[in-house]
Amino acid sequence: MNALEIRARAAKAAGRKLLVPYVTGGVTDNWTDLLRAAVDAGADAIEVGLPFSDPILDGPVVQESSHRALLRGVTTRQILDEVTRLALPVPLIAFTYANLVLHGGAGGFCAALADAGVDGLIVPDLPVDEMEPVSTAAAGSMLDLALLASPATVPQRLDEIATRSRGFVYAVSVMATTGEQSTLGQAGERLVTSLRQVTDLPVVLGFGISGPQQAAEAVGYADGVAVGSALMRRVLDGASAAELGDFLAQLRTALDATANG
């Protein structure tokens, strides 16, 4: 097991619910302060979005955050250079699209992530039956390639995703792009229940977690939550790192209360 999976499994074994926030790399001049604030607020791992011009699974908020980063002239290399200097005490997970991973070769891409201190990789548009050579490159660089499952995933494919995922399994709560939801439907719960039958990996629920109430509801059946749009909306609206940290601390409190309840 690599660093991300070791930490995720340890949290699950200890009864701690995982908090996995998402931050778009380069979205602001001081974007790395957002990562530090997330650590201080109790994040267990952090997804760092590598901006891409056609983020098909991202909703309007995360799309706008990527657009804003690209307008600033941010590149993947610049983001990784900044990440290298951070030495954060929690695993970092690169979140990006297959075109960016494969363009210059998956091996070189994954090696660059590892050299920067990144521990995991999520490629939401990478089907499980097309994950080579990315999975081989990730394994060779000791990166945990976490795979996504959706409510529309058929049982046979769900089993393959659960078997081949590393770190955790990312359960998508709705058949939609990323974004905040006022309530969580039952599809996510059914998906998590199905995944639990075929894997002992932690299952993290994402897409739709907008605040403490949804986070607490989600970890009534999942092992943790991934939160992106709710954070990036605040950043786009001008929230400081401290304000973002305060919001994440509220989520952490809600998760801990559920775990201890």
ABEGO torsion letter per residue (X at the ends): XBAAAAAAAAAAAAGBBBBBBBBBBGABAAAAAAAAAAAAAGBABBBBBBBBABBAABBAAAAAAAAAAAAAGBBAAAAAAAAAAAGBABBBBBBBBAAAAAAAEAAAAAAAAAAAGBABBBBAABBAAAAOAAAAAAAAAGBBBBBBBBAABBAAAAAAAAAABBGBBBBBABBBBBEBBABBBAAAAAAAAAAAAABABBBBBBGGBABAAAAAAAAAABAEBBBAAAAAAAAAAGBBAAAAAAAAAAAAAAAAAAAAX
